[in-house]
Amino acid sequence: MSEAYALREGAFGRAVVLDLRGDLVAHAHAETQFAFWLGGGRVQAHLGAELVSYSENVALGTNAYESHDARLLDKTQPAIFLVLYISKPWLDERRAASGRPFFFPSPRVPISPALRQACWRLLDLIISVNANALDRLEQEVEALIITAIDATLAPVIEPPRSRSPMLDHRLRAAIAYMREHVADPIAVEDVAGKVGLSRAHYFSLFRDQLHTTPQVFWSAVRVEEAVKRLVLQDEPLTSVAMELGFSSPGNFSRFFREHMGVTPSKFRRVASGPDQHPVTGVARG
């Protein structure tokens, strides 16, 4: 349903160009995410009750594990995106060094001329075959994220999202349990009971502290593990699917595509080496 044009990895995380041809279910990522619409079909995203319409003037910023989806408004043509998946260790280093928050207070990121140009410079580096592109990519990612977060600090109608300084210890225990049992079938009630919470309190902790649901978070943990195995291991996709608890490779492929916008086989090819196509049919703003 959708294919990746290009992917670059670095200490910052991943920078991806996606050709999105189908909707993405409500999902989350372990990384902070910035998504910039390059062109093609129009797309909307839901973050809880908030609706963000991608456009020439609006991008999407989501913090780690915040639930969001993607709905194509025009199914006759793909939507092309530049997406950054920014790793927590990289952000933590920059927070410590600069004192800046590196946190999106609003998912709606206004696109200034400076941010637009930063996105296009980053796109050029992603699809470049220049050996020095990766070093420059790191610098451009940091500058882009600072510009994007600064853009969300302007006055907004909705109150900004808060960031809890420390997760509830029972929530941390639930997350640890999910990671330890990433290949096991897990019911929401089972995890809640294991950490001493009622179902209602369990859901409210995820909602209030992580802006997501337990099921969306659980899916994000599985996607995170799948990405690691696809990149770092050379085992067949069938083995990856079985080890992550999927009943068939087809179910795994559909799950991965609905969360990442690309099939696991395509993701592995792109992440493992040069498998890029020129980005065409996109007018620069």
Buried (B, 14 or more C-beta within 10 A) or exposed (E): BBBBBBBBBBEBBBBBBBBBBBBBEBBBBBBBBBBBBBBBBBBBBBBBEEEBBBEEEBBBBBBBBBBBBBBBEEEEEBBBBBBBBBBBEBBEBBBEEEEBEBBBBBBBBBBBEEBBBBBBBBBBBBBBEEEEBBEBBBEBBBBBBBBBBBBBEEEEEEEEBEEEEEBBEBBEBBBEBBEEBBEEEBEBEEBBEBBEBEEEEBBEBBBEBBBBBBBBBBBBBBBBBBBEBBEEEEEEBEEBBBBBBBEEBEEBBBBBBBBBBBBBEBBBBBBEEEBBEEBEEBEEE
